[in-house]
């Protein structure tokens, strides 16, 4: 599943990471697959970037018959560790931005 998610989601420059979490990634019974998208986007790019990623995930959902639940955080929000499952995130994709990229955005 990780491979399908990674190959389906468009990877814009603003994408920092993709993580899986929830029952599917704990190998339990599941109704949907939870995906966390972390963006390094400025406010102006958040919505268009989210829309592109959502469209990619919708295509995967139609193809696979699986429901995907997407959570999107900025890198600043992600660093605040807002999710209950932060310690059990499964890395699907992670990019290591430079400090100047983080400060610029």
Secondary structure, DSSP 8 states (H G I E B T S, - for coil): -HHHHHHHS---TTEEEEEEESTGGGTS--SSEEEEEEE---HHHHHHHHHHHHHHHHHHHHHH---EEEEEEEHHHHHTT-STTGGG-EEEEE----HHHHHH-
